[in-house]
Amino acid sequence: MTNKFREFIQKVGSGSHTSENLTRAEAATATKMMLLAEATPAQIGAFLIAHRIKRPTGEELAGMLDAYYELGPKLPPIPQPVIVLGIPYDGRTRTAPINVITALLLAAAGQPVIMHGGNRLPTKYGLPLIEIWQGLGIDWTGLPLEQIQEVFEETGIGFIYTPQHFPLNQILWEYREQLGKRPPLATMELIWCPYAGNAHIIAGFVHPPTEGMFQVALGLRGVTKYTFVKGLEGSCDLPRDRTAIIGLSSSSPQELARLQLAPREYGFTTKNVPLTTTEELIKDMQGVLTGKASEMMQTALWNGGFYLWRSGICPDMQAGIDKAAELISSGIVAAKLKQINFLLN
């Protein structure tokens, strides 16, 4: 098996003039061999660095997704359409995240959401989703997948905590820490779908070429509904300090519809909320849940409005913003958090 993996290293690591891209099947096999430790540590490290230097293709990302889908956890399908929010695993360090509030808003409106992630991870070691949920009184760690499914079916919110539900994945994070670089696997994980049914994949990105890779990979996987956001620190959170650049799936798999949203046109100030301490963030989020006017509330309405519109719950952006304000002020979003807390505690 190590000889077979050596062939993959030789193929992607032969230099700028002679290196080759892996086929989808080869990328899937290479990923499985790394997850199952069938390649040696030296080979895995060499492959991850060589593949980063070469840069991945959409077909290679599709193969990696194939391996994750085969070996990773999957929540069973439910009757309603599902959204999977892909959030960078290395968290946030500069701007306050709003994604947990967005997920609660969507679930409160009847749109089920799945999130996934782990602890503080390299190379940024930013604030991860799991710590935000814990700050709001929800601890997803230690729960068996069956209980996650029960909560998901009951509340419309599910969370795959990778150290618990996908331990094979943690092996590769150790390499990432030692290498000090984000391998292409980290890019693939933004569009990973730990769900056995059809889902609307929402992923953030930083570099424009990533959109094309996402589109090719999801197309090969048969995914027809997706949203790509040039968001804050590569997340799905829409920025307020600039026009939001968004790519949307269209009727043609080869075409990406383009949407640009300017916060000023909807009455929002053009500034992002900075991330200070986790404690301050949680306090601000709790303020949003109680309907307190703040800059964080503006971010919640801006993002909630877009996602309520994009999910089809509201007919346009302004209706989405109004609906988000109504769900928050009526206490329905706060009640959703309490419902999850009750089921887990």
N, C-alpha and C positions, 0 to 999 in steps of 0.2 A: 504493500500500500504506500509506503514512503517513496518508492520509486515512481509510482503513479503521480503522487503529489509533486515530486520534483519536476515532472513534465510541465505542470501548471506554472511553477516558478520560472522555468526556462522560457515559457511562452510569453508571460507578462513582463519578465525582468531582463529582456535581452537588449534593452536600450531603445532610444527614441527612433532609430532607423529600422530595427529588425524585430522589435517586440510585436506581439499579436494579441488581438482581443480573444477572450474565451467565448466559446459558444454558450448558449443558455444551459445546456446539459452539463458542460464542463464547470461552469460557475456554480451550479447546484451541487455537483459532486465535490468540488473544492470546499465549499461552505460546510457541507455535511462532514467532510473529513476533519475540518478544523473544530467543529462543534463536538464531534465524537472523539477528539484527540487521537485520530488515526494518523495524523501527520505529526512530526516531531516538533518540539518547541522552536528549534532553529528554523525549520521550514515555515512554520506559521508566521513567525516574525518577519522572515524574508519576504514571504508572499504579501503580507499586509503592507509593507513599505513599498515593494515593487509595484503593487496594484495602485497604491495612492499616487505614485509618481507617474504611472502610465495614464491614470484617470479611468474611471469606469465607463461602460456603455450602458444604455438602457437594457440591452439584451442580457448583459451580465447581472444587472440589478434584478431582472426578472428571474434569473437562475437562483440568485441568493434568496429571493422571496420564496421560490419553490422549496428550498431547503428549510427555511423557517416555517413554512406552512406545514411541511411534513413532520418536522421534529418538535415544533413549538406548541404552546397551548392554543386552544380555540374554544371560544364560547359558542354553544349550540345556537342555531338560528331561532329567532322569534318572528312573529307575524309582521311586525312593523318594520319600515325601512330604518336602517341603522347608520349612524355617523361614527367614523373612527377618527379621532383627533390625534394626528401625529405630532408629538412635541419633542424638540431636541433633548436627548438624554443628558447632555451636560448642563442643562439648566440655564438659569438667568442670573446675570450679575449687575446689569446696568438699569434695566427698565422693569417696572412692576408688572408682573404677569396678571392677566385677568381670566385666563383660560378655564380655571375651575368655576368661576362665576358664570362664564359662558356655557359650560356644560350643564350647570344647574338650571340656567334659564331655558336651555333647549329641552331638558328633561321635564321641566315644569310645564312647558308648552306641548308636551306629548311626543317630543323627538328623542328617541333613545340614543345614548352616546356611550362609546367605549374609549377609555384612555389607557395608556400603558407607560411604564417607566420604572426606574429603580431609585437608588440612592444618589448622593453626590458623586459625580463621576468625572473622569478626565475627558478632555484636557482643561476644561474651564472650571469644573467643580462648582457650578452655579446651583442656585436654589432649584431643587427638583419638585415635581408635582406631589410626590408622596408627602413631603414636609408641609406643603400648603394644606393638603387634605387633613393631615394630622393636626395642624394648627386650628382648623375649623372643627375638630372633634371627631374626624373620621379616620380610622386606622385600617388600611387595607392589608397591612403586612400580616403574615401568619395565617391568612384565611385560605381554606382549600378552594379549588376552582369551582367545586359544586356550590359552595356558599356564595361565591361571587356571582354565579349564574342566578341563584335565587334572588339576590339583591337586584341584579340587573333586570330580571323579569318583573320584579315588584315595583322598582323605582325608576327604571329607565337609565340608570347609571351603572356602568361596570368598569372595573379597574384591574388590569393585568399587572401585577407587581412582579417584575421579571426575576428578582432573586428567589422568590417563592415558586413561581409558576413556570419559569423557564431557566432553571439553573445552568443548563448547558451554555446559555448565552453569557453567563458571568465569566466563563473561562476566557472568552475573547476580550472582555473588558480589562482583564489583568494585563493582556498584551498591549492594549491601547495605552494603559498607564505607563508601562515600561518604555514604549516607543515614543510617547509624548506627541503623537499625531493622531488625527481622526482618520481612520481607514475608510474606504468606500462602504464598508458594512454599516457605518454610522449613517451614511446617506440613505442607504436602503431601508434602515429601520424607521425612517420618517414616514414611509409609505407601507410599512408592515401592517397587515390586517389580522389580528388574533381573533378572528370571528369566522365561523364556518358558513355563514350565509353571505349574500351580496351586501355590500356596504358602500356608502359614500365616503371616499377617502379624502380627508382634508390634511394637507401638509404645508408646513412653512419652508421657506428657502431663503438663502442669502444671495447666491450667485446665479444670474439668469440662465446659464446653460443647464442648471439642475432641473429646470422645468421640463426641458426636452427629454432628459433621461427619465424623469418620472413618467412622462406621457408614454414613452415607448414601453417602459417596464410594465405599467399598468395595462396598457393595450394588449401586450402579450399575455398578461394574466387574465384578460377578459373583463377587466373592470371598466365600466362605462360611465360612472359618475365620480367625478373628482374635482377638487378645488385646490389650487396652489396659491399661497399667499406670500408675497415678499414682506414678511412680518418682522416684528421686533425681535432682534437677535436670532433670526431664523425660525421663529415660532409661528403659530397660526394667529397670533394677536395682531390686529390691524393697527398700524401706527397712526398717531394723531399729528405728528410734526411734519408730515409729508403726505402726498397723495398715495393712497393705497393701491398697489399694483397687484392684480389678481388674474390668474388664469383659470378658465372654466372649461369643463368638458362640453363638447358640442355634439351635434348629430353626426358629425364626421369624425371618426377616430383619429384621422390624420391632422385635424385642425384643432387649435386651441383658441377658444373665445377669450378676448381680452376685455377686462373691466378695470376702470380707474375711478376711485372714489376719493373726493376731496373733502376732508372733514369740515372745512369752512363753509361749504355749500349746504351743510346740514346743521349749521349753527354751533359747531364745536370749536373750541379754541385749539390752536395748532401747537400743542405741547404734550409730551409724554410724561407719565408719572414716573419719577425716578424710584429705583429700588434702594431703600435704605437698609433697614433691618427686617428680618422675618417677622418679628413681633409687630413692627409698625405696619407691615403689609397685611397681616392677619387682622389687625385692628381696623384698617381701612376697608378690608373686605367685609368685615362684620358690620361696619357702618353702611356699606352698600346694601347689605341684606335687610337692614332696618330702614332703608329709604333715605339715609342721610345724604344731603347734597354735598358733593365733593368732586375733586378732579378724578378720583377713582370711579365715582358714579358716571362721569362723562365717558370714561373709557369703557365702562360696562355697557352703557347704552349704545355707544358707537359699535362695539363688537357684537353685542346681543342683537342689535337691529339688523346688522348684515347677515348674521347666521340664521336668524328667524326668517329672513327673506330668502336666503340661499337654500334653506331646507324646505321651502315651499309653504311654510306656515303663514307667511304674510305676502301680499301681492307686490310690494315694492319696499325700497329701503326705508322711506319715512314711516310706512305702516309698521315695519319691523321695529324701528326705534320707539314708536308709540306703544307697541305691544310689550317691548322690554320694560318700559317705564311702568306700564300697568301691572305686569307680573311682579315687579319688585315692590311697588308701592302697596299692592294688595296683600303682600306677605306670602304669596304663593311660592316664590323662590326660596324664601327662608323655611317654609314648611317642607319643601323638598329635602333640604339639608337635614331637618329634624327627622324626616321619615327614614332617611338612610342611617342616621345615628341610632334611631330606635331599633332598626333591624340588626345592626351590628353590635349593639350594646344591650 
